[in-house]
Amino acid sequence: MRSGSAMLALAGSALLLAGCSPVALTGPTMPPADELTATATVLQRTADESPMLCAGAIAESLPPLCGGPVIAGWDWDAVDDEETENGVTWGEYDVVGTWDGTTFTLTRGPVPTPEPTGNPALPTPWPNAADAETMARATADYAEAMSAQLQDPDAAGTGIFGMGDAGGRLVVDVLHDDGAMQAEADALYGEDVVVIESALRPVGEER
């Protein structure tokens, strides 16, 4: 199983931290109207719970452990390559659907994610690192936002799920950004300081 930004990332209704970090916990207030796609681990913990899209790190136990939003319209009988262990069923799939801020609804049949072939392409390095002081401020703000989100049960799995330094830029992993979160980051810290990585992306858009 993959983890981190290779999986999913999630964004819900806009919610600012009052009197705290200037960073919004989640993405745009209006849900996207168009179809979105992602490569994700889908996991169902029990027969009484709905299947979910795993967001963020996935514990590589057996069965795996993860958290994330509900995926509506899922039918294990309609897919292949799933695994079941101790009542937990999971698999990795390319999914297409719509996102309303809390639920991902399938609009097309999911397909198992193919195994990667060859060597992965190396990322293009940034020409220069961002200003260290600005990077530190952005990192503190997003860490504060992420921490507050973890304390909010309504925001679980629907906002920031990962962050880290990549070549002198702060990369923030979310489930969905329609551009609003990136625009906010650019306005707060300047361009090329924070890079918002959205796991859900428009169909046909290259990563």
Backbone torsions as a table, in degrees:
resi	resn	phi	psi	omega
1	MET	NA	145.6	178.0
2	ARG	-92.5	165.8	179.3
3	SER	-142.0	176.9	176.4
4	GLY	67.5	-142.8	-173.5
5	SER	-72.8	-8.1	174.2
6	ALA	-71.4	-19.2	177.5
7	MET	-92.8	-132.6	-173.3
8	LEU	-108.4	161.7	171.5
9	ALA	-138.8	152.4	-167.4
10	LEU	-138.7	141.4	-179.7
11	ALA	-138.5	134.8	-178.0
12	GLY	-116.4	-143.4	-178.6
13	SER	-71.0	151.7	-176.2
14	ALA	-67.4	130.3	-178.8
15	LEU	-146.4	110.1	-178.8
16	LEU	-89.6	146.5	176.8
17	LEU	-79.8	110.2	-177.0
18	ALA	-65.2	121.9	176.1
19	GLY	69.4	10.6	-177.3
20	CYS	-122.4	-131.6	-178.4
21	SER	-63.2	142.6	176.5
22	PRO	-75.2	-4.2	-176.2
23	VAL	-82.4	134.9	175.5
24	ALA	-71.8	137.9	179.4
25	LEU	-66.3	-37.8	-173.3
26	THR	-133.8	-176.1	-169.9
27	GLY	-88.6	-146.5	-172.9
28	PRO	-66.4	153.3	-179.0
29	THR	-74.8	-29.2	-179.6
30	MET	-96.1	132.3	179.0
31	PRO	-69.7	151.5	178.6
32	PRO	-67.6	141.5	-179.5
33	ALA	-86.6	-23.9	-174.2
34	ASP	-93.3	165.2	177.9
35	GLU	-69.1	145.4	176.8
36	LEU	-123.9	156.2	-179.7
37	THR	-134.2	156.6	177.4
38	ALA	-161.3	159.4	168.2
39	THR	-100.6	122.9	-170.5
40	ALA	-148.1	152.5	166.6
41	THR	-84.1	126.2	175.3
42	VAL	-103.8	130.6	-174.2
43	LEU	-138.8	138.3	175.1
44	GLN	-125.3	117.9	-172.9
45	ARG	-76.3	-40.8	178.7
46	THR	-142.4	165.0	179.2
47	ALA	-65.3	-22.7	-178.6
48	ASP	-86.7	-10.4	179.9
49	GLU	-104.4	152.1	178.3
50	SER	-76.5	149.8	173.1
51	PRO	-61.3	151.6	-179.5
52	MET	-130.5	156.3	169.2
53	LEU	-89.0	121.7	-179.7
54	CYS	-70.1	131.1	-179.6
55	ALA	-120.9	129.3	178.7
56	GLY	85.2	-156.8	-175.9
57	ALA	-66.2	144.4	178.0
58	ILE	-118.1	123.4	178.2
59	ALA	-69.4	122.8	-175.8
60	GLU	-85.6	53.4	173.7
61	SER	-92.3	-176.2	176.5
62	LEU	-129.7	104.0	3.1
63	PRO	-76.5	163.9	177.2
64	PRO	-67.7	162.1	178.1
65	LEU	-123.7	138.5	177.6
66	CYS	-162.9	173.9	174.2
67	GLY	-133.5	162.7	179.3
68	GLY	164.4	-179.3	-177.1
69	PRO	-81.1	162.3	176.8
70	VAL	-67.1	142.9	171.5
71	ILE	-111.1	115.1	-176.5
72	ALA	-87.7	144.7	178.1
73	GLY	87.7	10.4	-177.4
74	TRP	-81.8	138.3	178.7
75	ASP	-138.7	110.7	-179.1
76	TRP	-62.0	-28.5	179.7
77	ASP	-68.5	-16.3	-176.8
78	ALA	-98.0	2.0	-178.4
79	VAL	-125.3	164.6	177.5
80	ASP	-115.5	170.5	171.1
81	ASP	68.8	20.8	174.9
82	GLU	-81.3	160.2	176.3
83	GLU	-125.6	150.4	178.0
84	THR	-133.8	132.7	179.0
85	GLU	-149.1	125.7	178.6
86	ASN	53.6	39.2	176.9
87	GLY	83.6	-4.7	179.6
88	VAL	-99.8	131.0	179.2
89	THR	-117.1	137.2	-177.8
90	TRP	-154.4	165.3	175.4
91	GLY	-174.2	165.5	180.0
92	GLU	-110.2	129.4	-171.0
93	TYR	-140.9	155.4	166.1
94	ASP	-90.3	120.8	-174.8
95	VAL	-119.8	150.8	176.7
96	VAL	-132.8	133.6	-179.8
97	GLY	-177.0	-161.6	178.8
98	THR	-120.4	155.4	-176.1
99	TRP	-125.8	122.5	-178.5
100	ASP	-105.4	10.5	-179.8
101	GLY	103.8	-20.3	178.1
102	THR	-134.0	-27.7	-175.2
103	THR	-132.0	137.3	172.5
104	PHE	-98.8	120.7	-176.7
105	THR	-108.5	121.4	-179.6
106	LEU	-64.5	139.1	173.2
107	THR	-119.2	-10.8	176.5
108	ARG	-139.7	161.6	178.4
109	GLY	-68.5	132.7	178.2
110	PRO	-72.8	154.9	176.6
111	VAL	-129.3	144.6	178.4
112	PRO	-58.8	140.2	178.7
113	THR	-70.6	125.5	180.0
114	PRO	-68.4	151.0	176.4
115	GLU	-67.3	137.8	179.6
116	PRO	-65.3	146.8	177.3
117	THR	-122.1	147.5	178.9
118	GLY	72.4	-172.8	179.8
119	ASN	-90.0	134.8	178.6
120	PRO	-64.4	145.9	179.3
121	ALA	-68.0	137.9	177.9
122	LEU	-77.0	140.4	178.9
123	PRO	-65.4	147.2	177.0
124	THR	-71.8	123.6	-177.2
125	PRO	-69.0	148.5	174.6
126	TRP	-70.4	143.4	-177.7
127	PRO	-64.7	-37.3	-179.5
128	ASN	-145.2	146.0	177.0
129	ALA	-69.4	151.1	176.7
130	ALA	-69.9	162.4	178.6
131	ASP	-56.3	128.0	-173.6
132	ALA	-61.3	-40.7	-179.1
133	GLU	-66.5	-41.5	178.4
134	THR	-66.6	-40.1	177.0
135	MET	-60.0	-43.1	-179.6
136	ALA	-64.1	-40.6	179.1
137	ARG	-65.4	-44.5	179.5
138	ALA	-63.9	-42.0	180.0
139	THR	-61.6	-43.1	178.9
140	ALA	-64.4	-41.6	-179.1
141	ASP	-64.3	-46.5	-178.3
142	TYR	-70.8	-33.5	175.5
143	ALA	-64.3	-39.2	178.2
144	GLU	-66.0	-42.4	178.8
145	ALA	-63.9	-41.8	-179.7
146	MET	-65.8	-40.0	178.9
147	SER	-64.5	-43.5	179.0
148	ALA	-64.1	-36.6	179.5
149	GLN	-62.8	-38.5	-179.8
150	LEU	-64.2	-23.1	179.2
151	GLN	-86.8	-6.4	-176.6
152	ASP	-106.8	106.4	-177.4
153	PRO	-61.8	-27.9	179.9
154	ASP	-72.9	-18.6	-177.9
155	ALA	-101.9	1.2	-176.3
156	ALA	-59.1	124.0	177.0
157	GLY	74.2	11.6	-177.2
158	THR	-126.0	22.1	179.9
159	GLY	-143.4	-132.5	178.8
160	ILE	-73.7	129.8	177.9
161	PHE	-125.2	5.1	177.2
162	GLY	-174.3	154.7	178.2
163	MET	-160.7	154.2	178.7
164	GLY	-177.8	163.9	179.3
165	ASP	-82.5	127.8	177.2
166	ALA	-131.7	99.7	177.9
167	GLY	61.9	35.7	179.2
168	GLY	83.0	13.9	173.5
169	ARG	-124.0	147.2	175.7
170	LEU	-88.5	114.2	177.9
171	VAL	-97.1	123.6	-178.1
172	VAL	-114.8	121.3	-178.9
173	ASP	-92.9	128.7	177.4
174	VAL	-134.8	166.2	177.2
175	LEU	-73.7	-48.1	-178.5
176	HIS	-145.7	133.5	171.1
177	ASP	-136.4	123.0	178.3
178	ASP	-89.2	11.1	-178.5
179	GLY	112.8	-17.3	-177.2
180	ALA	-68.5	-40.8	-179.0
181	MET	-68.6	-38.7	177.2
182	GLN	-66.0	-40.4	178.6
183	ALA	-63.9	-39.2	177.8
184	GLU	-63.3	-44.0	179.6
185	ALA	-62.8	-41.8	179.1
186	ASP	-63.4	-37.7	-179.6
187	ALA	-69.6	-35.8	-177.2
188	LEU	-78.7	-38.4	-169.9
189	TYR	-122.5	-5.2	-174.1
190	GLY	92.7	160.5	-178.6
191	GLU	-71.5	152.4	176.2
192	ASP	63.3	31.1	172.0
193	VAL	-110.2	-50.0	178.0
194	VAL	-112.5	132.2	176.5
195	VAL	-115.8	115.2	178.2
196	ILE	-87.0	119.2	178.3
197	GLU	-102.4	113.1	-179.2
198	SER	-96.8	123.5	178.3
199	ALA	-70.7	-42.8	173.4
200	LEU	-80.3	130.1	-177.7
201	ARG	-140.1	156.7	178.9
202	PRO	-58.2	143.5	178.2
203	VAL	-59.0	130.7	179.6
204	GLY	93.9	-11.7	179.9
205	GLU	-83.7	129.8	178.6
206	GLU	-75.2	148.5	177.2
207	ARG	-78.6	NA	NA
